């Protein structure tokens, strides 16, 4: 859930999923990329 909140907060500053968007996400949550990967894996395996 933390990753989703960070993702949506980042959209308040950057509308598109560009490099600066992901840099902002990682600034707010240093583990952002791992959390995103974990969420995608969970959703895929849950199928």
C-alpha distance matrix in Angstrom:
0.0 3.8 5.4 5.2 6.4 8.8 9.9 10.9 12.5 14.4 15.7 17.5 19.7 19.8 20.0 20.5 18.7 21.4 21.9 21.4 18.1 16.7 18.8 17.1 13.6 15.0 16.9 13.9 12.0 14.7 12.7 11.1 13.3 12.8 9.0 9.9 12.7 11.0 8.8 12.2 14.1 12.3 12.8 16.3 17.4 16.2 18.7
3.8 0.0 3.8 5.5 5.2 6.3 8.6 10.1 10.6 12.3 14.5 16.0 17.7 18.2 19.0 19.6 17.9 20.1 20.0 19.2 16.1 14.7 16.1 14.3 10.8 12.0 13.4 10.3 8.4 11.4 10.0 8.7 11.7 11.6 8.2 9.7 12.9 11.8 10.5 13.8 15.8 14.6 15.5 18.7 19.9 19.2 21.7
5.4 3.8 0.0 3.8 5.5 5.2 6.0 8.7 9.9 10.5 12.6 14.8 16.2 15.9 16.6 16.6 14.5 16.7 16.7 16.4 13.2 11.5 13.4 12.2 8.5 9.9 12.1 9.8 7.7 10.3 8.6 6.1 8.6 9.2 6.0 6.4 10.0 9.8 8.4 11.1 13.6 13.2 13.8 16.6 18.3 18.2 20.3
5.2 5.5 3.8 0.0 3.8 5.5 5.0 6.2 8.6 9.9 10.8 13.1 15.2 14.9 14.8 15.3 13.7 16.6 17.5 17.0 13.4 12.6 15.1 13.4 10.0 12.4 14.4 11.9 10.8 13.7 12.4 9.4 11.5 12.4 9.1 8.3 11.9 11.8 9.3 11.5 14.5 13.7 13.3 16.4 18.5 17.8 19.4
6.4 5.2 5.5 3.8 0.0 3.8 5.4 5.2 6.1 8.6 10.0 11.2 13.6 14.3 14.7 16.0 15.1 17.6 18.3 17.0 13.6 13.4 15.1 12.6 9.8 12.4 13.4 10.2 10.1 13.6 13.1 10.6 13.5 14.7 11.5 11.4 15.1 15.0 12.8 15.2 18.1 17.2 16.9 20.1 22.1 21.2 23.0
8.8 6.3 5.2 5.5 3.8 0.0 3.8 5.5 5.1 6.1 8.7 10.2 11.5 12.1 13.4 14.3 13.1 15.0 15.2 13.7 10.5 10.1 11.4 8.9 6.0 8.8 9.7 6.8 7.0 10.6 10.8 8.1 11.2 13.0 10.5 10.5 14.2 14.8 13.3 15.4 18.3 18.2 18.2 21.0 23.1 22.8 24.6
9.9 8.6 6.0 5.0 5.4 3.8 0.0 3.8 5.5 5.2 6.6 9.3 10.6 10.1 10.6 11.1 9.8 12.3 13.1 12.2 8.6 8.5 11.0 9.0 6.3 9.6 11.3 9.4 9.6 12.4 12.2 8.7 10.7 13.1 10.8 9.4 13.1 14.3 12.4 13.7 17.0 17.2 16.6 19.2 21.7 21.6 22.8
10.9 10.1 8.7 6.2 5.2 5.5 3.8 0.0 3.8 5.3 5.1 7.0 9.6 9.7 9.6 11.3 11.2 14.0 15.4 14.1 10.4 11.5 13.7 11.1 9.2 12.8 13.8 11.5 12.4 15.6 15.7 12.4 14.5 16.7 14.1 12.8 16.5 17.3 14.9 16.2 19.7 19.4 18.3 21.1 23.8 23.1 24.1
12.5 10.6 9.9 8.6 6.1 5.1 5.5 3.8 0.0 3.8 5.3 5.4 7.6 9.1 10.3 12.5 12.7 14.7 15.5 13.3 10.2 11.5 12.7 9.4 8.3 11.8 11.7 9.2 11.1 14.6 15.5 12.6 15.4 17.7 15.4 14.7 18.5 19.3 17.4 19.0 22.3 22.1 21.5 24.3 26.8 26.2 27.5
14.4 12.3 10.5 9.9 8.6 6.1 5.2 5.3 3.8 0.0 3.8 5.3 5.6 6.1 8.0 9.7 9.6 11.1 11.8 9.5 6.4 8.2 9.4 6.3 6.1 9.8 9.9 8.6 10.7 13.5 14.7 11.6 13.7 16.7 15.1 13.9 17.5 19.0 17.5 18.6 21.9 22.4 21.8 24.1 26.8 26.8 27.9
15.7 14.5 12.6 10.8 10.0 8.7 6.6 5.1 5.3 3.8 0.0 3.8 5.2 4.8 5.0 7.5 8.6 10.8 12.6 10.7 7.5 10.1 12.0 9.5 9.4 13.1 13.6 12.4 14.2 17.0 17.8 14.4 16.0 19.0 17.2 15.4 18.9 20.6 18.5 19.1 22.7 23.1 21.9 24.1 27.2 26.9 27.5
17.5 16.0 14.8 13.1 11.2 10.2 9.3 7.0 5.4 5.3 3.8 0.0 3.8 6.0 7.0 10.3 12.0 13.6 15.1 12.5 10.0 12.9 13.9 10.7 11.3 14.9 14.5 13.0 15.5 18.5 19.8 16.8 18.9 21.8 19.9 18.6 22.2 23.6 21.5 22.5 26.1 26.2 25.1 27.5 30.4 29.9 30.7
19.7 17.7 16.2 15.2 13.6 11.5 10.6 9.6 7.6 5.6 5.2 3.8 0.0 3.8 6.6 9.4 11.1 11.7 12.7 9.7 8.1 11.4 11.7 8.8 10.6 13.8 13.0 12.5 15.4 17.8 19.6 16.8 18.6 21.9 20.6 19.2 22.6 24.5 22.9 23.6 27.1 27.7 26.8 28.9 31.9 31.8 32.6
19.8 18.2 15.9 14.9 14.3 12.1 10.1 9.7 9.1 6.1 4.8 6.0 3.8 0.0 3.8 5.8 7.6 8.2 9.9 7.6 5.7 9.4 10.5 8.7 10.2 13.4 13.5 13.5 15.8 17.9 19.3 16.0 17.2 20.6 19.7 17.7 20.8 23.1 21.5 21.7 25.3 26.3 25.1 26.9 30.1 30.3 30.7
20.0 19.0 16.6 14.8 14.7 13.4 10.6 9.6 10.3 8.0 5.0 7.0 6.6 3.8 0.0 3.8 6.9 8.6 11.5 10.2 7.9 11.2 13.3 11.8 12.5 15.9 16.6 16.3 18.1 20.3 21.1 17.5 18.3 21.6 20.4 17.9 20.9 23.2 21.2 20.9 24.6 25.5 23.9 25.6 29.0 28.9 29.0
20.5 19.6 16.6 15.3 16.0 14.3 11.1 11.3 12.5 9.7 7.5 10.3 9.4 5.8 3.8 0.0 3.8 5.6 9.1 9.0 7.0 9.8 12.3 11.9 12.4 15.3 16.7 17.0 18.3 19.9 20.3 16.7 16.7 20.2 19.4 16.6 19.1 21.8 20.1 19.2 22.9 24.3 22.6 23.8 27.3 27.7 27.5
18.7 17.9 14.5 13.7 15.1 13.1 9.8 11.2 12.7 9.6 8.6 12.0 11.1 7.6 6.9 3.8 0.0 3.8 6.9 8.0 5.6 7.0 10.2 10.6 10.4 12.9 15.0 15.5 16.1 17.3 17.4 13.8 13.3 16.8 16.4 13.4 15.7 18.6 17.2 16.2 19.7 21.4 20.1 21.1 24.5 25.2 25.2
21.4 20.1 16.7 16.6 17.6 15.0 12.3 14.0 14.7 11.1 10.8 13.6 11.7 8.2 8.6 5.6 3.8 0.0 3.8 5.6 5.3 6.7 8.8 10.2 11.0 12.7 14.5 15.9 16.8 17.3 18.0 14.8 14.0 17.7 18.0 15.4 17.3 20.5 19.7 18.7 21.9 24.0 23.0 23.7 27.0 28.1 28.2
21.9 20.0 16.7 17.5 18.3 15.2 13.1 15.4 15.5 11.8 12.6 15.1 12.7 9.9 11.5 9.1 6.9 3.8 0.0 3.8 5.4 5.4 6.2 8.7 10.0 10.7 12.2 14.5 15.2 15.1 16.2 13.5 12.7 16.4 17.4 15.2 16.9 20.2 20.1 19.4 22.2 24.5 24.1 24.7 27.7 29.1 29.6
21.4 19.2 16.4 17.0 17.0 13.7 12.2 14.1 13.3 9.5 10.7 12.5 9.7 7.6 10.2 9.0 8.0 5.6 3.8 0.0 3.8 5.5 4.9 6.1 8.6 9.8 10.2 12.3 14.0 14.4 16.2 13.6 13.8 17.6 18.0 16.4 18.7 21.6 21.2 21.1 24.1 25.9 25.6 26.7 29.7 30.7 31.4
18.1 16.1 13.2 13.4 13.6 10.5 8.6 10.4 10.2 6.4 7.5 10.0 8.1 5.7 7.9 7.0 5.6 5.3 5.4 3.8 0.0 3.8 5.5 5.2 6.3 8.8 9.9 10.9 12.3 13.5 14.7 11.6 12.1 15.8 15.6 13.7 16.4 19.1 18.2 18.3 21.5 23.0 22.5 23.9 26.9 27.6 28.3
16.7 14.7 11.5 12.6 13.4 10.1 8.5 11.5 11.5 8.2 10.1 12.9 11.4 9.4 11.2 9.8 7.0 6.7 5.4 5.5 3.8 0.0 3.8 5.3 4.9 6.1 8.5 9.9 10.2 10.7 11.5 8.5 8.5 12.3 12.6 10.9 13.3 16.1 15.8 15.9 18.8 20.6 20.5 21.8 24.5 25.6 26.6
18.8 16.1 13.4 15.1 15.1 11.4 11.0 13.7 12.7 9.4 12.0 13.9 11.7 10.5 13.3 12.3 10.2 8.8 6.2 4.9 5.5 3.8 0.0 3.8 5.4 5.1 6.1 8.7 9.7 9.6 11.6 9.6 10.1 13.7 14.4 13.6 15.8 18.4 18.6 19.1 21.7 23.4 23.7 25.0 27.5 28.7 29.9
17.1 14.3 12.2 13.4 12.6 8.9 9.0 11.1 9.4 6.3 9.5 10.7 8.8 8.7 11.8 11.9 10.6 10.2 8.7 6.1 5.2 5.3 3.8 0.0 3.8 5.4 4.9 6.3 8.5 9.7 12.0 9.8 11.6 14.9 14.6 14.0 17.0 19.1 18.7 19.7 22.5 23.7 23.9 25.7 28.2 28.9 30.2
13.6 10.8 8.5 10.0 9.8 6.0 6.3 9.2 8.3 6.1 9.4 11.3 10.6 10.2 12.5 12.4 10.4 11.0 10.0 8.6 6.3 4.9 5.4 3.8 0.0 3.8 5.4 5.3 6.0 7.8 9.1 6.4 8.6 11.6 11.0 10.5 13.6 15.4 15.0 16.3 19.1 20.0 20.3 22.3 24.6 25.2 26.8
15.0 12.0 9.9 12.4 12.4 8.8 9.6 12.8 11.8 9.8 13.1 14.9 13.8 13.4 15.9 15.3 12.9 12.7 10.7 9.8 8.8 6.1 5.1 5.4 3.8 0.0 3.8 5.4 4.9 4.7 6.8 5.4 7.3 10.1 10.5 10.8 13.2 15.1 15.6 16.9 19.1 20.4 21.3 23.0 25.0 26.0 27.8
16.9 13.4 12.1 14.4 13.4 9.7 11.3 13.8 11.7 9.9 13.6 14.5 13.0 13.5 16.6 16.7 15.0 14.5 12.2 10.2 9.9 8.5 6.1 4.9 5.4 3.8 0.0 3.8 5.6 6.0 9.3 8.6 11.0 13.5 13.6 14.3 16.9 18.5 18.9 20.5 22.7 23.7 24.6 26.5 28.5 29.3 31.2
13.9 10.3 9.8 11.9 10.2 6.8 9.4 11.5 9.2 8.6 12.4 13.0 12.5 13.5 16.3 17.0 15.5 15.9 14.5 12.3 10.9 9.9 8.7 6.3 5.3 5.4 3.8 0.0 3.8 6.5 9.1 8.2 11.5 13.5 12.6 13.6 16.6 17.5 17.5 19.6 21.9 22.4 23.2 25.5 27.4 27.7 29.7
12.0 8.4 7.7 10.8 10.1 7.0 9.6 12.4 11.1 10.7 14.2 15.5 15.4 15.8 18.1 18.3 16.1 16.8 15.2 14.0 12.3 10.2 9.7 8.5 6.0 4.9 5.6 3.8 0.0 3.8 5.4 5.2 8.8 10.1 9.2 10.9 13.7 14.2 14.6 16.9 18.9 19.3 20.6 22.8 24.4 24.9 27.1
14.7 11.4 10.3 13.7 13.6 10.6 12.4 15.6 14.6 13.5 17.0 18.5 17.8 17.9 20.3 19.9 17.3 17.3 15.1 14.4 13.5 10.7 9.6 9.7 7.8 4.7 6.0 6.5 3.8 0.0 3.8 5.5 7.9 9.0 9.6 11.5 13.4 14.3 15.5 17.6 19.0 20.0 21.6 23.4 24.7 25.8 28.1
12.7 10.0 8.6 12.4 13.1 10.8 12.2 15.7 15.5 14.7 17.8 19.8 19.6 19.3 21.1 20.3 17.4 18.0 16.2 16.2 14.7 11.5 11.6 12.0 9.1 6.8 9.3 9.1 5.4 3.8 0.0 3.8 5.7 5.5 6.1 8.6 10.1 10.6 12.2 14.4 15.4 16.4 18.3 20.0 21.1 22.2 24.7
11.1 8.7 6.1 9.4 10.6 8.1 8.7 12.4 12.6 11.6 14.4 16.8 16.8 16.0 17.5 16.7 13.8 14.8 13.5 13.6 11.6 8.5 9.6 9.8 6.4 5.4 8.6 8.2 5.2 5.5 3.8 0.0 3.8 5.5 5.1 6.1 8.6 9.8 10.5 12.3 14.2 15.2 16.4 18.2 19.9 20.9 22.9
13.3 11.7 8.6 11.5 13.5 11.2 10.7 14.5 15.4 13.7 16.0 18.9 18.6 17.2 18.3 16.7 13.3 14.0 12.7 13.8 12.1 8.5 10.1 11.6 8.6 7.3 11.0 11.5 8.8 7.9 5.7 3.8 0.0 3.8 5.4 5.1 6.2 8.6 9.9 10.6 12.3 14.2 15.4 16.5 18.3 19.9 21.6
12.8 11.6 9.2 12.4 14.7 13.0 13.1 16.7 17.7 16.7 19.0 21.8 21.9 20.6 21.6 20.2 16.8 17.7 16.4 17.6 15.8 12.3 13.7 14.9 11.6 10.1 13.5 13.5 10.1 9.0 5.5 5.5 3.8 0.0 3.8 5.4 5.0 6.1 8.6 9.9 10.5 12.1 14.2 15.2 16.3 18.0 20.2
9.0 8.2 6.0 9.1 11.5 10.5 10.8 14.1 15.4 15.1 17.2 19.9 20.6 19.7 20.4 19.4 16.4 18.0 17.4 18.0 15.6 12.6 14.4 14.6 11.0 10.5 13.6 12.6 9.2 9.6 6.1 5.1 5.4 3.8 0.0 3.8 5.4 5.0 6.1 8.6 9.8 10.4 12.3 14.1 15.3 16.2 18.6
9.9 9.7 6.4 8.3 11.4 10.5 9.4 12.8 14.7 13.9 15.4 18.6 19.2 17.7 17.9 16.6 13.4 15.4 15.2 16.4 13.7 10.9 13.6 14.0 10.5 10.8 14.3 13.6 10.9 11.5 8.6 6.1 5.1 5.4 3.8 0.0 3.8 5.4 5.2 6.2 8.6 9.9 10.7 12.2 14.3 15.3 17.0
12.7 12.9 10.0 11.9 15.1 14.2 13.1 16.5 18.5 17.5 18.9 22.2 22.6 20.8 20.9 19.1 15.7 17.3 16.9 18.7 16.4 13.3 15.8 17.0 13.6 13.2 16.9 16.6 13.7 13.4 10.1 8.6 6.2 5.0 5.4 3.8 0.0 3.8 5.5 5.2 6.1 8.6 10.0 10.5 12.2 14.1 15.7
11.0 11.8 9.8 11.8 15.0 14.8 14.3 17.3 19.3 19.0 20.6 23.6 24.5 23.1 23.2 21.8 18.6 20.5 20.2 21.6 19.1 16.1 18.4 19.1 15.4 15.1 18.5 17.5 14.2 14.3 10.6 9.8 8.6 6.1 5.0 5.4 3.8 0.0 3.8 5.5 5.1 6.1 8.6 9.9 10.5 12.0 14.4
8.8 10.5 8.4 9.3 12.8 13.3 12.4 14.9 17.4 17.5 18.5 21.5 22.9 21.5 21.2 20.1 17.2 19.7 20.1 21.2 18.2 15.8 18.6 18.7 15.0 15.6 18.9 17.5 14.6 15.5 12.2 10.5 9.9 8.6 6.1 5.2 5.5 3.8 0.0 3.8 5.4 5.1 6.1 8.5 10.0 10.4 12.6
12.2 13.8 11.1 11.5 15.2 15.4 13.7 16.2 19.0 18.6 19.1 22.5 23.6 21.7 20.9 19.2 16.2 18.7 19.4 21.1 18.3 15.9 19.1 19.7 16.3 16.9 20.5 19.6 16.9 17.6 14.4 12.3 10.6 9.9 8.6 6.2 5.2 5.5 3.8 0.0 3.8 5.5 5.2 6.1 8.6 9.9 11.0
14.1 15.8 13.6 14.5 18.1 18.3 17.0 19.7 22.3 21.9 22.7 26.1 27.1 25.3 24.6 22.9 19.7 21.9 22.2 24.1 21.5 18.8 21.7 22.5 19.1 19.1 22.7 21.9 18.9 19.0 15.4 14.2 12.3 10.5 9.8 8.6 6.1 5.1 5.4 3.8 0.0 3.8 5.5 5.1 6.1 8.4 10.1
12.3 14.6 13.2 13.7 17.2 18.2 17.2 19.4 22.1 22.4 23.1 26.2 27.7 26.3 25.5 24.3 21.4 24.0 24.5 25.9 23.0 20.6 23.4 23.7 20.0 20.4 23.7 22.4 19.3 20.0 16.4 15.2 14.2 12.1 10.4 9.9 8.6 6.1 5.1 5.5 3.8 0.0 3.8 5.5 5.3 5.9 8.7
12.8 15.5 13.8 13.3 16.9 18.2 16.6 18.3 21.5 21.8 21.9 25.1 26.8 25.1 23.9 22.6 20.1 23.0 24.1 25.6 22.5 20.5 23.7 23.9 20.3 21.3 24.6 23.2 20.6 21.6 18.3 16.4 15.4 14.2 12.3 10.7 10.0 8.6 6.1 5.2 5.5 3.8 0.0 3.8 5.6 5.2 6.6
16.3 18.7 16.6 16.4 20.1 21.0 19.2 21.1 24.3 24.1 24.1 27.5 28.9 26.9 25.6 23.8 21.1 23.7 24.7 26.7 23.9 21.8 25.0 25.7 22.3 23.0 26.5 25.5 22.8 23.4 20.0 18.2 16.5 15.2 14.1 12.2 10.5 9.9 8.5 6.1 5.1 5.5 3.8 0.0 3.8 5.5 5.5
17.4 19.9 18.3 18.5 22.1 23.1 21.7 23.8 26.8 26.8 27.2 30.4 31.9 30.1 29.0 27.3 24.5 27.0 27.7 29.7 26.9 24.5 27.5 28.2 24.6 25.0 28.5 27.4 24.4 24.7 21.1 19.9 18.3 16.3 15.3 14.3 12.2 10.5 10.0 8.6 6.1 5.3 5.6 3.8 0.0 3.8 5.3
16.2 19.2 18.2 17.8 21.2 22.8 21.6 23.1 26.2 26.8 26.9 29.9 31.8 30.3 28.9 27.7 25.2 28.1 29.1 30.7 27.6 25.6 28.7 28.9 25.2 26.0 29.3 27.7 24.9 25.8 22.2 20.9 19.9 18.0 16.2 15.3 14.1 12.0 10.4 9.9 8.4 5.9 5.2 5.5 3.8 0.0 3.8
18.7 21.7 20.3 19.4 23.0 24.6 22.8 24.1 27.5 27.9 27.5 30.7 32.6 30.7 29.0 27.5 25.2 28.2 29.6 31.4 28.3 26.6 29.9 30.2 26.8 27.8 31.2 29.7 27.1 28.1 24.7 22.9 21.6 20.2 18.6 17.0 15.7 14.4 12.6 11.0 10.1 8.7 6.6 5.5 5.3 3.8 0.0
